[in-house]
């Protein structure tokens, strides 16, 4: 999503568009799509660009899927931390997204991170089907 920049990157001001973007990141730092797969399973796609596999955790407990990730400041080992940013839009720290599922099972849950997209597959709980019981 592009908002445009009202100030130069090295100027003293911070643009309103930059503030809006940061507020949106704070509200929902991990954007997701939730859909139904071909076999009726839940498929969740989360955008995690720039995250490594070891920085991402996926948990499922009591019907709640939790996707969390941690981003630290990029710097080479031994380098001093940056003391002056001219523009910093890439958020750092812990990101988390929780999604409630009423009819999902943690059995057979799968997760794959490829090209900045995390795909999580949850099996749907099979509902009891009515059946006729013969009387003997």
ROLUMLO-518416 format. One record per atom (N, C-alpha, C, O): x, y, z. Coordinates in steps of 0.1 Angstrom, whole numbers, plus 5000, padded with zeros to 4 digits. Each point is the difference from the previous one (the first is absolute). Example, Ala and Ser with C-alpha at 12.3 -4.5 7.8 and 13.67 -1.06 7.14 Angstrom:
// ROLUMLO-518416
513249435078/499150125000/500950125000/501050005007/498650114986/500950115000/499250115008/500550115001/
// end
This chain:
// ROLUMLO-518416
500949885000/499150125000/500950125000/500950015008/498950084983/500850124999/499250125004/498950034995/501750055014/499350125004/500750134995/499550115000/501849874995/500750124996/500750065012/499749985011/501450104986/500750075010/499950154999/500250054989/499450015021/499950155000/501250075004/500150124998/500949815007/501350065004/501149934994/499949884996/501250185003/501249944994/500649905011/499750015012/501149894983/500449905010/501050065010/500149945011/500550174986/501050055009/499550135008/500850065007/498049974990/499450125006/499749985015/499949895004/499850225003/499749995014/498649955003/499849945011/499350074980/498649965003/499749854997/500849944993/498150015013/499649874997/498650014993/499150075006/500749874983/498850024992/498849935007/500249905008/498650154989/498849945006/499849864994/499649915007/500850074980/499949874994/500849905007/499649885002/501650165002/500949915008/499449965013/500049885004/499450225003/499349975013/498849904998/499949915008/499350114981/498949914997/500549864998/499449905005/501750094987/500549864997/500549945013/499749885002/501050195007/500549945012/498849965009/500049905007/498950184994/498849975008/499449874995/499549925008/500450074979/499449884994/500949885003/499449895003/501950124996/500949895004/499849965014/500049885003/499850215006/499849975014/498649935002/499949915009/499150134984/498749945001/500049854995/499449925007/501150064982/500149864994/501349984993/500250024988/500949955020/501350004994/500249884991/500950014991/498349885010/500149894990/498749994992/499149955005/501050094983/498749994992/499849854996/501049934996/497850035004/499749864997/498849994991/499150094999/500849804994/498849964992/499649865006/500949925002/497850065001/499649875005/498949954989/499150074997/501149814998/499249954990/499749855002/500749935009/498450014984/499849865000/500749934989/500050044989/500749855014/500749924990/499249914993/498749995002/501849934989/499349914991/499349895008/499049954996/501650005015/499449895008/499350065012/499649925009/500050214991/499350065011/500850045012/499550055010/501849944989/500950055010/500150155000/499750064990/500850005021/500350145001/501450024995/500949935004/499350174988/501350044995/500250155003/499250084997/501949945010/500350145005/501350044993/501049935001/499050184992/501250064994/500350135007/499250095001/502049915005/500550125007/501250064993/500949934996/499150205003/501150074993/501150035011/499750075010/501549874988/501150025009/501350034992/500949925001/499150184991/501250034992/501250035009/499950085009/501249864987/501250035007/500349925012/501050015007/498049914997/500249915012/500649874997/499749944989/501250015019/500649874999/499149905007/499350035009/500849844986/499349895006/500149995015/499149985007/502250054998/500249985015/499550125008/499949995012/499650124981/499550115007/498450005001/499450095006/500049804988/498649995000/499549885008/500649895000/498350135008/499449895008/498649994996/499350104998/500249785002/498649974997/499549915012/500649895002/498350155004/499449925011/498549994998/499450094995/500149795009/498549985000/499649945013/500449895004/498850195004/499549955013/498650055002/499750124998/499449795007/498650045003/499350074989/499350105002/501049864985/499350064989/500650134995/499450074992/501749975014/500650134996/501449974993/500949945006/499250114982/501250004993/500850125003/499550114998/501849885006/500850125003/501249994991/500849905000/499450214992/501250014992/500850125006/499550115002/501749865001/500950115006/501350004993/500549894995/500150225005/501350024994/500850115007/499450085006/501949914993/500950105006/501050054990/500649924993/499450215006/501050074991/500950095008/499650085008/501749894991/501050085007/500650104990/499949984988/500850125017/500750104991/501049934991/500849925005/499250104982/500949954991/501450065002/500150124998/500949805005/501350055000/501049885001/499649895005/501550134989/501049895000/500649995015/500050095007/500449784996/500549985013/501250085003/500950014992/499150065019/501150085004/499850154996/500850095005/498349944986/499750144997/499350075011/499249945007/501150184994/499350095010/498550024995/499850014988/499350005021/498650034996/499950144993/500850095003/498349924987/499850134994/499650105010/499149985008/501650134992/499650115009/499250114994/499450085007/500549924980/499250104993/499349954988/500649964990/498150035011/499249964988/499550124993/499650105006/500449904981/499450114992/498549964997/499250094999/500549785000/498749964998/499949855005/500949924996/498250055013/499949865005/498549964999/499250045008/500549884982/498649954998/499949855003/498949955003/502249984997/499949855003/499949985015/501050035007/497949934998/499849985014/500949895006/500349904993/500150115019/500849915007/499349955012/499150065005/501349825000/499449955012/499249884998/500249924990/498850065018/499149885000/498750034993/499450105002/500249814988/498850014993/499249885004/500549895002/498250134999/499149885003/498650024994/499550114999/500049784997/498650004995/499349875006/500549894999/498350135006/499249895006/498749994992/499450104997/500249784999/498849984993/499249885007/500649905002/498250135001/499149905007/499349914989/499550054991/500649825011/499349914992/499149915008/500449945010/498350064987/499149925008/500049854996/499849915008/500450074979/499949864995/501349954994/500049954989/501250085017/501349954995/500649915010/499850015012/501049904982/500749905008/501550034999/500550034989/500249955022/501550015000/500749884995/501250004997/498049905000/500649874995/500450034985/499250054992/502049915005/500450014986/500250154995/500050024988/500350075021/500350144997/501350004992/501049935004/499050154986/501350024992/500350144998/499050094999/502249955000/500550144998/501250004991/500949925002/499150174988/501150014991/500350154997/499050084998/502249965003/500450144997/500850004988/501149944999/498450134991/500750014987/499850134994/498950054998/502250024998/499950134993/499350105008/499250084994/500949925019/499450105008/498549985003/499350085006/500249804990/498649965003/499949885008/500549894996/498950125016/499849885009/498649944996/499050075000/501049804997/498749934997/499849905011/500849915002/498150105005/499749915011/498749934996/499050074995/501049805006/498849924997/499549935012/500749935007/498050094996/499349945012/498949914995/499250044992/500749845014/498949914996/498750055007/500150065011/498849934982/498750035005/499549895008/500149884996/499350145016/499349905008/498849954992/499250084996/500849795003/498949944993/498750005009/500149955011/498950104983/498750015008/499349864999/500149934990/499250045021/499349875000/498850014990/499350105000/500649804992/499049994990/498849925006/500249905006/498650154991/498849925005/500049874992/500349994988/499349905020/499949874993/498849935006/499650025011/499949894981/498849925005/500649875007/500949944995/498550035016/500449895008/498949894999/498850025004/501549874990/499049894999/499649945014/500949995008/497849994994/499649945013/499949854998/499349964991/501349975018/499949855000/498949955008/499849885000/
// end
